[in-house]
Amino acid sequence: MEGNIWYDNDKKLIMKRWGNQMELPFESLKYKYGLTGAREKFEAICVELIQIIHEDDSHTVESAGGDGGIDIFVGDYEGDLDVYQCKYFIDKIDSTQKNQIIASFNKVVSEKGDSIMKWHLCVAKDFNKKEHEWWAKWKKDMEENHNFKIKLWDASQLTTKLKKNGLFDRYFSDYKTKKEELSNDFRYAITTLSESSVYYDFDFLEHLDEIRNKWQADGFIINRKSPIFSYMNEFKMIVAINSGMLMNNEEARDKVTELIKLIIDEYKKLIKD
C-alpha cells in the first residue's frame, strides 16, 4: 500500500493539507502557463469578465508605466471609479500576501482616494477561516477610514461569475472534457458499488486497477487533490484480504461500506459542474 502513488511523501502532504476541499480552476493555470504566465492569464480572465459585466465602462491600466494600484477600473479615470485589483494567490494568505494587498490598496488610495466608489480584490483562491477573519477586520477598518466600500471576489465567486457570463468553458474547457471522460470511465464502477455486491468479484477489482492506472497520475485528479484512489486502494485491499469471508467480518464489512460512500461522494465532487 505504501508503494502506491497516493501514499508517497508528496501525496501524503497534499492529502493532509487539502483533504476534501473543493477544487477550483485557477490553480490549473500555473500548470499550463507557469507562475508568471498564470498571473497574467488570471488578470486577463478578470479583465474580460469585468468588461462583459460593465461593457464599455471598464478599462485596464498598463502596468509598464505604473498602474497606480489599479488593474481594472470601471468609470471615468478622472471621475468616479470602481477599482479592481487582481492577485494570483493560490496558497495561503500570509504576511507577504497581506502586505501586497495592503500596498496595492494604499497606492490607489493615495492617488485616487477621493474618486473611488468601490475597491474590489479579485483573488484566485478561497480564504480559510483565519484569512477571512483577517480580511473582515482589515476591510472594516479601511471602510471606516475611507468613504467607499470594499469587496472580495474570491475563487468561488469568480468561478460562478465566469459560468454565468459564458466564459468558464473558454478558459477551462479541458475540465469539461476531462469530466465527461472520467464519468464514462467510472460509470460501471460507481454503479456496481452503489447497487450490487459484485465488487467482491476478482474481475471487478481488476477493473478498479484499470481505472487507477489510467487516472491516478492525471493532472485532472492531481490538481484537484482528490483522495478517491486512496479510498479505492484501501477498499481493494480490505476486500482482497477478506476474500470470501467479508460477510462474516463485521468490522471489515463496515469499513468497506464506509469506503464505498467515500468513493461515491468523491466521484460526485469530481464530476460536479
Buried (B, 14 or more C-beta within 10 A) or exposed (E): EEEBBBBEEEBEEBBEEBEEEEBBBBBBBBEEBEEEEBBBBBBEBBBBBBBBEBEEEBBBBEEEEEBBBBBBBBBEEEEBBBBBBBBBBBEEBEEEBBEBBEEBBEBBBEBBBEBBBBBBBBBBBBBEEEBBEBBEEBBEEBEEEBEBBBEBBBBEBBBEBBEEEEBBEEBBEBBEEBBEBBEEEBEEBBEBBEEEEEBBEEEBBEBBEEBBEEBBEEEBBBBBBBBBBBBBBBBBBBBEEBEEEBEEBEEBBEBBEEBBEBBBEBBEBBEEE
